Amino acid sequence: MQKPYRPHPTLADYYDSDDTRAGAINRMFDQSAPVYDAVNGFMSFGTDVRYRRDALRRAGIQPGMRVLDVACGTGWISRIAEEIVGSSGAVYGLDPSVGMLEVARSKRRVVRPIAGTAEALPFNGDEFDFVCMSFAVRHVSDLSSAFHEYKRVLKPGGRLLIIDLTVPDGRLRRAALRIYMKNIVPLAARISSVGRDSAQLYAYFWDTVENCVPPETVQSVLSDTGFDAINRNVALGMFSEYSAIKPLALKP
Ligand SMILES: C[S@@+](CC[C@H](N)C(=O)[O-])C[C@H]1O[C@@H](n2cnc3c(N)ncnc32)[C@H](O)[C@@H]1O
């Protein structure tokens, strides 16, 4: 029996207990879906889409691959992956938030949208060459279940990429990012006409980043799951790109 790993402790400002957590997260994402792209663009000074493209290329996504974008949100990773894999490949975008999937579908970024969660992927084993999850690993209920699912659906030799915001090294950088993410972004969302309803989500984002298990734990859970070639690349001091490969043959 695998040991469960919660990505962060209970955050009582946003939900009562772990039993109500998934529902509360879903409601926040559903409510914020229409303004998610606008607030993200503001938060990242317009670099969010280019960064995702660079990260996918660094992780080795190739034409012809079958790709699963877990927690696809409004679908930017899926859209970029579609461009790269081309007509000989296929990209599936999965998310539990109906609101996020609706935006992804209406903007024609996700060609194959699927409702579901990382912890119980609705796919057969050995289906994908590349599985990606961006800015969402903090939202799963159990890292171990999600990573076992990623390994199950990947083909032997398939690649995993997990991108997430992590607390930067250095007290000054950490304090600056905290003030920006926890105070400035939610305030800007609150006073703008587009983001009023999403202010809570952006405050929650920072709290999940700050309370998340350290990168070493994410890597050790990947290792316990049986992934090979586990690596963490840090971009711009705060974007952690965890990559790993499903072994070609089962380990004894
Ligand atoms: C911050 S958004 C990231 C969206 C997208 N990957 C991106 O890069 O913009 C987080 C997404 O995770 C999804 N999510 C929350 N819990 C999840 C779970 N247990 N399994 C899969 N996705 C989940 C949310 O619905 C939301 O769309």
The ligand as an SDF file (V2000), in Angstrom:
LIG
                    3D

 27 29  0  0  0  0  0  0  0  0999 V2000
   -3.7930   27.1430  -11.8650 C   0  0  0  0  0  0  0  0  0  0  0  0
   -4.7670   26.1750  -12.9220 S   0  0  0  0  0  0  0  0  0  0  0  0
   -3.5650   25.6610  -14.1170 C   0  0  0  0  0  0  0  0  0  0  0  0
   -4.1660   25.4780  -15.4650 C   0  0  0  0  0  0  0  0  0  0  0  0
   -3.1970   25.2070  -16.5970 C   0  0  0  0  0  0  0  0  0  0  0  0
   -2.4800   23.9600  -16.4350 N   0  0  0  0  0  0  0  0  0  0  0  0
   -2.2310   26.3430  -16.8000 C   0  0  0  0  0  0  0  0  0  0  0  0
   -1.0270   26.1020  -16.9300 O   0  0  0  0  0  0  0  0  0  0  0  0
   -2.6920   27.5070  -16.8800 O   0  0  0  0  0  0  0  0  0  0  0  0
   -4.9950   24.7070  -11.9660 C   0  0  0  0  0  0  0  0  0  0  0  0
   -5.9740   23.7230  -12.5820 C   0  0  0  0  0  0  0  0  0  0  0  0
   -5.9260   22.5180  -11.8220 O   0  0  0  0  0  0  0  0  0  0  0  0
   -7.2060   21.9440  -11.8630 C   0  0  0  0  0  0  0  0  0  0  0  0
   -7.3200   20.9360  -10.7840 N   0  0  0  0  0  0  0  0  0  0  0  0
   -7.6640   21.1240   -9.5030 C   0  0  0  0  0  0  0  0  0  0  0  0
   -7.6610   19.9500   -8.8450 N   0  0  0  0  0  0  0  0  0  0  0  0
   -7.2980   18.9900   -9.7440 C   0  0  0  0  0  0  0  0  0  0  0  0
   -7.1230   17.5630   -9.6830 C   0  0  0  0  0  0  0  0  0  0  0  0
   -7.3120   16.8950   -8.5500 N   0  0  0  0  0  0  0  0  0  0  0  0
   -6.7680   16.9020  -10.8010 N   0  0  0  0  0  0  0  0  0  0  0  0
   -6.5690   17.5770  -11.9670 C   0  0  0  0  0  0  0  0  0  0  0  0
   -6.7180   18.9240  -12.0760 N   0  0  0  0  0  0  0  0  0  0  0  0
   -7.0690   19.6190  -10.9850 C   0  0  0  0  0  0  0  0  0  0  0  0
   -8.1400   23.1440  -11.7160 C   0  0  0  0  0  0  0  0  0  0  0  0
   -9.4690   22.8740  -12.0910 O   0  0  0  0  0  0  0  0  0  0  0  0
   -7.4310   24.1840  -12.5940 C   0  0  0  0  0  0  0  0  0  0  0  0
   -7.9340   24.1850  -13.8930 O   0  0  0  0  0  0  0  0  0  0  0  0
  1  2  1  0
  2  3  1  0
  2 10  1  0
  3  4  1  0
  4  5  1  0
  5  6  1  0
  5  7  1  0
  7  8  2  0
  7  9  1  0
 10 11  1  0
 11 12  1  0
 11 26  1  0
 12 13  1  0
 13 14  1  0
 13 24  1  0
 14 15  1  0
 14 23  1  0
 15 16  2  0
 16 17  1  0
 17 18  1  0
 17 23  2  0
 18 19  1  0
 18 20  2  0
 20 21  1  0
 21 22  2  0
 22 23  1  0
 24 25  1  0
 24 26  1  0
 26 27  1  0
M  CHG  2   2   1   9  -1
M  END
$$$$
